[in-house]
Amino acid sequence: MERNKVTLLFILLALIASVFVGLFTIVSHPNSHTRSQKQKFSKDGLVGAVVIKIEGEIHSGKSTYSSTGADTILSKLREIENKPEIKGILLEINSPGGTVGASQEIFEELMYLRKDKKIVVSMKDLAASGGYYIAAAADYIYAQHGTITGSIGVITMSPNLSGLLEKANIKMNVYKAGKYKDILSMFREHTKEEELIIDSLLDDTYRRFIKDIVRGRNISKEKVEFAAEGKIFSGENAIKHHLVDAIGGRREAQLKLSELLEYDGLIPIFEDEETPFDRIIQMLGAKLSMISTSLPMHNEIYKSPVLLLMPSSLRF
């Protein structure tokens, strides 16, 4: 109880601080927020390329300070689609993966944009599973020597607490309409029939993962399958397995975009403007998200490079 009171006090103080900082920012830079909204991706109609960052866990909904929401990224990509002066996208990825649907949606949107725009990826510390899924939609991929990438595979998990509940003499009553409605229940053992259903779901998603990498990278299915099965690679090894094209970072990615677009010189790159007020709101949103998370394992799960089928993403 005391811990909850301290947490609520912290949130209240953060809200008060954010209001003061926001007001100070608006007073000090009255045009910065408006300029950010009106000119997110270009300056005075100049031709250029846009930097979009995929950071942290990938999920549906809006992005937070430490994660990437598909709705936020899709909104940016659709804005880019309607800007003829934006010729390319520099995609910076530092993500261990995330949910299946969100990763697939971003991948498909990038594949659609690739018809008219050039896309180059710069991988950071980690671009694995869902992070790699998205990268596969690019025309060219750079990684650092120490980048961890690959992890082409799918996973779902459900803890079994039945033994613990039995020791505590606790019984869980479940009322359902539909034989398999509680298929991922953590309060009982799964049946063989249920395991077959889950395996079929995972296999179907895994095959789709392979197929999309083949489509995005334009390499053979055999090469992708050899590098798949959840294997992870350094940047250099990923080149040997045709998952990455070269070693490099933002500078090299910008040069490659200029080359692919046949731009005379180094193509300008634009990024979203971000005020201190924006960052405080993002941090506060991330804090509230952590407090409201119902799964105790949530933050630990996403530290591993996997593409997840979470129970929450399967619920109807």
C-alpha positions, 0 to 999 in steps of 0.5 A: 500500500505504501509503495502504491502511495509513493508511486502515485505521488511520483506520478503527480509530481511528474505531471506538475513538472511536465506542465511547468516545463511545457509552459516554459518551452512554449514561452521560450520557443513559441513556434517550435511546436507548431513547426514540428507539426507542420514541417515534420519531414522537410524544410521549405519543400527541399528534396530529401530523405526521412529518418524513422526510428524503430526502437525497443519493443514493437507493438500495436498502438502508439509509440512510447518513450521506450517502444515502437507502436505500429500506429505511430510508424504507419502514420509517419509512413503514410505522411511520407507517401503523400510528400513527393519531395521525400525520396527515401527513408533511412530506417534506424532499428534498435529492437529485439522484436515484438508482436507479430501483427505489428511487425507485419503491418509495418513491413507491408507498408514499407514494401508498398512504399518501396515502389516509389521511395528508396529505403535503407536500414541502419542497424544499431545494437539489436535488430532481431526477429520483429526488428529484422522482419521490418528491416527485410523490407529495405532496399539495402541493410547496414549493420555494425560489426557487433549488431545482433540480428537474425532470430528468425522465429516465433514464440508464445508462452504461458506459465503453468501455475497449477502446481503453485495454486494446488500447494496454496489450496487455491482453485480457479473457476473458469466459465467459458463458451467454446472448448478452446477459449482458455487454450493459453490458460496459466491455471492448468496443463494444456492438452495434446489437442491444444498443443497441436493447435498452438503448434499449427498457429506458430508454424503458419506464422513462421512460414509467413516470416520466411516468405516475407524475408524471401520477398523483401530480400529477394533471396532464395527460400533455402538461404533464409531457412538455413539462417532461420530457426531462431539463430542469431548473428553478428553483423559480419556473420549476417552478411555471410548469410545474406541477411545484411548487405554491408557494415556501416551506420548512418553515414554509410546509409545516407551515402547509399540512399544518395547513390540509389536515388542518383542524387548529386551529392549527399541527400539531406536527411530530415528528422522529427523535431522533439521538444523537452515537453515531448520527451517528458510526456513520453517518459510519463507515458512509459511509466504509466504503461509499466504500472498498468501492465498486467503481466509480471513477466512483460518487461523481461520477455522483451529483453530476448530477441524473439517475435512474439505471439502474446496471449493478449494479441490472440484474444478476441 
